[in-house]
Amino acid sequence: MDSKYDLEERTFQFANDCRKMMSSLKFSTANVEDGKQLIKSSGSIGANYIEANENLGEKDFVFRLKIARKEAKESRYWLRLL
């Protein structure tokens, strides 16, 4: 599958890029605390997407995708602060 359509790979790359970005920021209390939140939420996007694909039923699939979407919105918030 073309990687630009592979959501598992794209969510992994997003989490990885967030981690790389954090290492480039100057050290400050705000950056450390906001960065911790970004690391958690960005990694959770892909983790929940992978969980959604475990085929435990339609309701679980939708629920996990909604969590992944929520985590993506949260990541956007932390990125704006950083």
C-alpha positions in Angstrom: 0.0 0.0 0.0 1.2 3.5 -0.8 2.5 5.0 2.5 0.7 8.3 2.0 -2.6 6.3 2.4 -1.3 4.0 5.2 -2.8 5.6 8.3 -0.9 3.3 10.6 2.4 4.5 9.1 1.3 8.1 9.0 0.3 8.2 12.6 3.6 6.6 13.6 5.5 9.2 11.5 3.5 12.0 13.2 4.3 10.8 16.7 8.0 10.4 15.6 8.0 13.9 14.2 6.6 15.3 17.4 9.4 13.6 19.3 12.0 15.0 17.0 10.5 18.5 17.3 10.6 18.3 21.1 14.3 17.7 21.0 14.8 20.9 19.0 13.0 23.2 21.5 14.8 25.2 24.2 14.5 23.9 27.7 11.8 25.6 29.7 9.3 24.4 32.3 6.4 25.2 29.8 8.1 23.3 27.0 8.8 20.3 29.2 5.3 20.1 30.6 3.5 20.8 27.3 5.9 18.5 25.5 5.0 15.6 27.8 1.4 16.1 26.9 2.2 16.2 23.2 4.3 13.1 23.3 1.4 11.2 25.0 -1.4 12.4 22.8 0.6 12.1 19.5 1.5 8.5 20.3 -2.0 7.7 21.4 -3.4 8.5 17.9 -1.6 5.6 16.3 -2.0 3.2 19.2 -5.8 3.7 19.1 -5.9 3.3 15.3 -4.0 0.0 15.7 -6.5 -1.1 18.4 -9.4 -0.1 16.2 -8.1 -2.5 13.5 -8.1 -5.5 15.8 -11.6 -6.3 14.5 -13.5 -6.6 17.9 -16.7 -5.4 16.3 -18.2 -2.3 14.7 -18.8 -0.5 18.0 -15.3 -0.9 19.2 -13.9 0.1 15.9 -15.9 3.4 15.9 -15.1 4.0 19.6 -11.3 3.6 19.0 -11.4 5.9 16.0 -13.2 8.5 18.0 -10.5 8.3 20.7 -7.8 8.6 18.0 -9.6 11.7 16.6 -9.8 13.2 20.1 -6.1 12.6 20.6 -5.3 14.2 17.3 -7.2 17.3 18.3 -5.4 17.4 21.7 -2.1 17.1 19.9 -3.0 20.1 17.7 -3.7 22.0 20.9 -0.3 21.2 22.5 1.5 22.0 19.2 -0.2 25.4 19.2 1.1 26.1 22.7 4.6 24.9 21.9 
